[in-house]
Amino acid sequence: DDVGFSKKPPNRWNVNMVDNSFSFKEYISALLFPNPGYFRVFVFIVTDIGFIPDKRKKVNRRIAMSWLDTGAIGFPEKLRNVMFTEDHKVIALVYEYELKENEEEANLKKPSKHTGQDHLIKSNLWSVLNKQ
């Protein structure tokens, strides 16, 4: 949502918003116009070498959505047994998008009004990632 909290199911992980209420007006509107809202994509990088994101490269919605099909959902087998050392860092990149009413393309919010840590906390990922 606009303050950074995740939607409740069924919209939590849905790339197409689901409206649990029904009215004829909302049905016609949903057919003609995209559902406005916010969404974010988290990219986690684990590395023992320096990493600087390329600020010139734009990540539009199409690119971010392609990561759903091409990104990994866990460590590849050959990396699962690699020792995590003090030299390793975990970097979270957060891409926040806003889709305004009557617009077809979501826009990257740059800069976001929320910090990366705020996004992790409000998505409930921070507590999971900080479990010892």
C-alpha positions in Angstrom: 0.0 0.0 0.0 1.1 3.6 0.0 2.7 3.4 3.4 4.7 0.2 2.5 2.7 -2.6 4.1 1.9 -5.7 2.1 -1.6 -6.5 1.0 -3.6 -9.2 2.7 -4.3 -12.5 0.9 -5.3 -13.0 -1.9 -3.5 -9.9 -3.1 -0.3 -10.5 -1.0 1.6 -12.4 -3.8 -0.8 -11.9 -6.7 0.6 -9.9 -9.6 -3.0 -9.0 -10.6 -5.0 -7.4 -7.8 -8.1 -9.3 -6.7 -11.1 -7.3 -5.5 -13.2 -9.2 -2.9 -16.2 -6.9 -3.3 -18.4 -6.8 -6.4 -20.3 -4.0 -8.0 -21.2 -3.5 -11.6 -19.4 -0.2 -11.8 -16.2 -1.7 -10.3 -16.5 -4.7 -12.7 -16.7 -2.4 -15.8 -13.9 -0.2 -14.4 -11.7 -3.3 -13.9 -12.3 -4.4 -17.5 -11.3 -1.0 -18.9 -8.7 0.3 -16.5 -5.8 -1.3 -14.6 -6.3 -1.6 -10.8 -4.1 1.1 -9.2 -1.7 0.2 -6.4 1.8 -0.3 -5.3 4.1 -3.3 -5.6 7.7 -4.0 -5.0 10.3 -6.5 -6.1 13.1 -7.7 -3.8 16.4 -8.8 -5.3 18.9 -10.4 -2.8 22.5 -10.5 -3.8 25.0 -12.6 -1.7 28.6 -11.9 -2.6 32.1 -11.7 -1.2 33.2 -9.2 -3.8 32.3 -5.5 -4.1 29.0 -4.7 -5.7 27.7 -1.3 -6.8 24.3 -1.2 -8.5 24.2 0.5 -11.9 22.1 3.6 -11.1 21.8 4.4 -14.9 20.0 1.2 -15.6 16.2 1.4 -15.4 14.2 -1.6 -14.2 10.8 -1.2 -15.6 7.8 -3.5 -14.7 8.4 -5.8 -17.7 12.0 -6.5 -16.6 11.0 -7.0 -13.0 8.2 -9.3 -13.9 10.6 -11.4 -16.1 12.6 -12.1 -13.0 9.6 -14.2 -11.7 10.4 -16.7 -14.5 14.2 -16.4 -14.6 15.2 -15.6 -11.1 16.3 -18.2 -8.6 14.1 -19.1 -5.6 17.0 -20.4 -3.6 20.7 -21.1 -3.9 21.9 -23.3 -6.8 23.1 -26.7 -5.5 26.7 -25.9 -6.3 26.5 -22.8 -3.9 24.6 -24.4 -1.0 27.8 -25.8 0.6 30.0 -22.7 0.1 31.1 -21.3 3.4 29.6 -17.9 4.2 32.5 -15.8 5.6 32.9 -12.4 7.2 33.7 -11.2 3.7 30.3 -12.0 2.4 27.5 -9.5 2.3 23.8 -9.8 1.6 22.5 -6.9 -0.3 18.8 -6.3 -0.8 17.7 -4.2 -3.7 14.1 -3.0 -3.5 12.3 -1.8 -6.6 9.0 -0.1 -5.7 6.4 0.7 -8.4 3.2 2.6 -8.5 0.4 2.0 -10.9 -1.9 5.0 -11.0 -5.6 4.8 -11.9 -6.3 4.8 -15.6 -2.6 4.2 -16.5 -1.3 1.1 -18.1 2.4 1.2 -17.1 3.6 1.1 -13.5 6.3 3.6 -12.7 9.4 3.0 -10.7 9.3 5.2 -7.5 12.8 6.7 -7.5 13.6 7.6 -4.9 11.2 5.6 -2.8 9.7 7.4 0.2 10.6 4.3 2.2 14.0 3.0 3.1 15.1 -0.5 2.1 14.9 -1.5 5.8 11.3 -0.1 6.0 10.3 -2.2 3.0 11.8 -5.3 4.5 10.1 -4.7 7.9 6.7 -3.8 6.5 6.8 -6.9 4.2 7.6 -9.1 7.2 10.8 -10.2 5.6 13.1 -8.5 8.1 12.0 -10.7 11.0 12.5 -13.9 8.9 15.9 -12.7 7.7 17.1 -11.8 11.2 16.3 -15.2 12.8 19.5 -16.6 14.2 
